[in-house]
Amino acid sequence: SFYRPDVYFDTYTAIDSTRLKTCNETSLMLNQQSFLDITGDWDGLAMRTQGNLVGRCWGGHWWLAPSCRSEPERCIPVLTGGHGWYLP
């Protein structure tokens, strides 16, 4: 369906997470203050005890876009290489 492209893809839970880096090993753990300044997306971030903002992970391996958080099974997973995309 034009309005339900997710029906043509597996969900993120179908991907073997043991083959993925954990969020702690990716660029999501770099300071995400610029991301917050641009997007205002507090729900996509977590505050570390040291006081810096980092990406919030679901299931230890996934960062979910705001539109995916209420129904993550309907979102199409995207994988990146290396340490992931740097979110300024």
N, C-alpha and C positions, 0 to 999 in steps of 0.2 A: 504494500500500500504506500502511496505517496506520503501519507501522514504518519506512517508507522515503519520507518526504515529499519527499526530494531528487529523486526521479525526475520530479517535476512542475515542476522549476525548472531554469534554466540554472545552470552553475557560475560561480564568480567569474571564471574565465578567459575566459568568453564576453563579458564586458563590456569594451568598448574603454577600456583604461586611459589612453589619451592624452587622454580627456575627463575624467579624474579628477585631483584634486590629488594631489601626492605627499605622503607622510606628513610630510615636512619642512614642509609648508604647513598642517598641521592641529594640532588641540589635543593630538594624541598626543605632540607634542614638548614639551608643558608637563611640569613635574615630576610624576611619577606615584608619589611616595612613599606617598600615602594609598591608592592602588589596591593597592600591594604590602602595606601594613599590613592591609588588609581581606581580600585574597584569598590572599596568599602566592604569587602567580603570578609567580615569577622568570622563567619562560620567555617570558612575554608582554612582558618589559621588556628594555631594553638600557641599559648604563651609558655615558654620554657621557664624553669625556675631561675635561670640567669637573666631573665627579663627580655630575651629576644623573641621575635615572632617567627614561627616556622610553619610550614604547611601541615595541615591536619590530615592524617591518613585514616582510611577505613580499611580494616582487615590487615593492617600492617604493610600493605603494598600499593594502595590505591588512593589517589587524590581525586575527589569527585567534584565536578563542576556544580555550581548552584542549581542548575536545572535538572541535575541527576540525583540530587540528594534525597528527594522524596520517593523516587522510584528507580533506584540504581540498576535494577534488572532490565530496564527499558533503554539504558544508555549503551552506546557502542564503545567498547574499550579501545583505547589507543595506547600503543607501546612505544617507548622511545629507547634509544640506545645509550650506552655509557651511563652517565649519572642523571639522565633526564634533562628536560628542558629547563634552563634557568629562568625563573620568574623574577624579573627585576623588582 
